[in-house]
Amino acid sequence: VETKGKVHGQTLFRFGSTTKNLTGLCILKLVHEGKLSLYDTVKKIAPEVPVINPWEETHPIKVINVLEHTTGFRKGYMIPRAISTSGTNPKGLDMLIYFKHNLVADIKPGEHCVYGNVNYMLAGYLIEKVTGRPWDEYVIENIFKPLGMTNTNLDQQFPDELKYARGYVFVDGVNKPVPFFTIRSNGASSALNTCADDMAKFLKFYLNNWKVDTLQWLP
């Protein structure tokens, strides 16, 4: 609105929770490579994560529960703790400790789907534990580069705001710009920033039965 600039194929938008799709794909790739099982328990892979599960003996939280949002973790997200307008986010285990109040199973794992970002923060950390690499590096190397998503990033801060579509809210007859903000997370639930051109490549990947050109990325 301010610059009267038109949206084009490389204009970056914040895609938020679409990031979970990427994180889930990377978990499935690790499963296919035999480095992980959907039925491995979180406690086995990452015993240091402060998960509280009263049903651990009979209903442990498994990787598949994390992907399906059936961990039973508390829904409450505490918005003041989840939004940041400055600074950087903690990494790895420190971020999960920051949200340890959400890593409590109030429902028996496997029984109900309760959507929550903390599930995919945990999934991102599991990728790091299994690969020994930051989760975002793994996504870039295994998804963005093979698919040619060259304008896509996982930045949680926005140093060059002119590349991004600006959000506005219409108040009292005027469009007022919405400040860029960070969703406090390790990024695995919400960090995707991408454009129409790159998402077309991502869609083509699915339409082509998970192939990249002639390479079968996953069966």
Solvent accessible surface area in square Angstrom, and as a share of the most:
residue,aa,sasa,rsa
1,V,100,0.58
2,E,116,0.52
3,T,107,0.62
4,K,176,0.75
5,G,57,0.55
6,K,184,0.78
7,V,100,0.58
8,H,109,0.49
9,G,22,0.22
10,Q,87,0.39
11,T,16,0.09
12,L,12,0.06
13,F,80,0.33
14,R,85,0.31
15,F,64,0.27
16,G,18,0.17
17,S,54,0.35
18,T,49,0.28
19,T,0,0.00
20,K,17,0.07
21,N,64,0.33
22,L,2,0.01
23,T,0,0.00
24,G,11,0.11
25,L,7,0.03
26,C,0,0.00
27,I,0,0.00
28,L,60,0.30
29,K,31,0.13
30,L,0,0.00
31,V,43,0.25
32,H,111,0.49
33,E,74,0.33
34,G,66,0.63
35,K,117,0.50
36,L,13,0.06
37,S,41,0.26
38,L,40,0.20
39,Y,138,0.52
40,D,26,0.14
41,T,32,0.19
42,V,4,0.03
43,K,122,0.52
44,K,147,0.62
45,I,26,0.13
46,A,1,0.01
47,P,94,0.59
48,E,69,0.31
49,V,10,0.06
50,P,43,0.27
51,V,38,0.22
52,I,103,0.52
53,N,15,0.08
54,P,95,0.60
55,W,75,0.26
56,E,40,0.18
57,E,162,0.73
58,T,100,0.58
59,H,68,0.30
60,P,30,0.19
61,I,4,0.02
62,K,62,0.26
63,V,1,0.00
64,I,37,0.19
65,N,13,0.07
66,V,1,0.00
67,L,30,0.15
68,E,89,0.40
69,H,17,0.07
70,T,17,0.10
71,T,1,0.00
72,G,2,0.02
73,F,6,0.03
74,R,105,0.38
75,K,119,0.51
76,G,47,0.45
77,Y,45,0.17
78,M,104,0.46
79,I,110,0.56
80,P,118,0.74
81,R,71,0.26
82,A,1,0.00
83,I,62,0.31
84,S,10,0.06
85,T,108,0.63
86,S,88,0.57
87,G,51,0.49
88,T,113,0.66
89,N,16,0.08
90,P,44,0.27
91,K,146,0.62
92,G,15,0.14
93,L,50,0.25
94,D,88,0.46
95,M,0,0.00
96,L,0,0.00
97,I,77,0.39
98,Y,63,0.24
99,F,0,0.00
100,K,115,0.49
101,H,51,0.23
102,N,2,0.01
103,L,0,0.00
104,V,18,0.10
105,A,2,0.02
106,D,78,0.40
107,I,57,0.29
108,K,60,0.25
109,P,5,0.03
110,G,47,0.46
111,E,96,0.43
112,H,107,0.48
113,C,91,0.54
114,V,34,0.20
115,Y,99,0.38
116,G,13,0.12
117,N,23,0.12
118,V,4,0.02
119,N,2,0.01
120,Y,16,0.06
121,M,0,0.00
122,L,0,0.00
123,A,0,0.00
124,G,0,0.00
125,Y,19,0.07
126,L,0,0.00
127,I,0,0.00
128,E,35,0.16
129,K,82,0.35
130,V,41,0.24
131,T,34,0.20
132,G,69,0.67
133,R,87,0.32
134,P,64,0.40
135,W,9,0.03
136,D,42,0.22
137,E,84,0.38
138,Y,12,0.05
139,V,0,0.00
140,I,65,0.33
141,E,78,0.35
142,N,24,0.12
143,I,1,0.01
144,F,7,0.03
145,K,128,0.54
146,P,51,0.32
147,L,19,0.09
148,G,24,0.23
149,M,5,0.02
150,T,116,0.67
151,N,57,0.29
152,T,15,0.09
153,N,34,0.17
154,L,16,0.08
155,D,67,0.35
156,Q,29,0.13
157,Q,68,0.30
158,F,22,0.09
159,P,124,0.78
160,D,61,0.31
161,E,72,0.32
162,L,159,0.79
163,K,121,0.51
164,Y,19,0.07
165,A,31,0.24
166,R,82,0.30
167,G,39,0.37
168,Y,55,0.21
169,V,75,0.43
170,F,138,0.58
171,V,55,0.31
172,D,134,0.69
173,G,56,0.53
174,V,83,0.48
175,N,64,0.33
176,K,94,0.40
177,P,64,0.40
178,V,57,0.33
179,P,94,0.59
180,F,34,0.14
181,F,65,0.27
182,T,7,0.04
183,I,40,0.20
184,R,49,0.18
185,S,0,0.00
186,N,12,0.06
187,G,1,0.01
188,A,0,0.00
189,S,0,0.00
190,S,10,0.06
191,A,6,0.05
192,L,2,0.01
193,N,2,0.01
194,T,0,0.00
195,C,1,0.00
196,A,68,0.53
197,D,55,0.28
198,D,0,0.00
199,M,41,0.18
200,A,59,0.46
201,K,80,0.34
202,F,9,0.04
203,L,105,0.52
204,K,139,0.59
205,F,6,0.02
206,Y,69,0.26
207,L,135,0.67
208,N,57,0.29
209,N,112,0.58
210,W,62,0.22
211,K,78,0.33
212,V,21,0.12
213,D,128,0.66
214,T,131,0.76
215,L,114,0.57
216,Q,78,0.35
217,W,18,0.06
218,L,7,0.03
219,P,121,0.76
